[in-house]
């Protein structure tokens, strides 16, 4: 059986590496430049009280639903091939 990477496969490998390489670099150098820190800045989340849901705005809830939805889909899609 011969396997090969298609052009579309190369696209996804490049897309993932384009995210992972800078993310790991900034985790090592300065974690304030990571994606999560940027999202927390966008949400103006107080890291001293992250679960104070009373101060969350609609932006907090939208970002939360998007992240949890993506996580749920990837958790079923990658290991099991579900939700194609």
Secondary structure as UniProt FT lines:
FT   HELIX           7..29
FT   HELIX           31..33
FT   HELIX           35..43
FT   TURN            47..48
FT   TURN            50..51
FT   HELIX           53..55
FT   HELIX           58..80
//
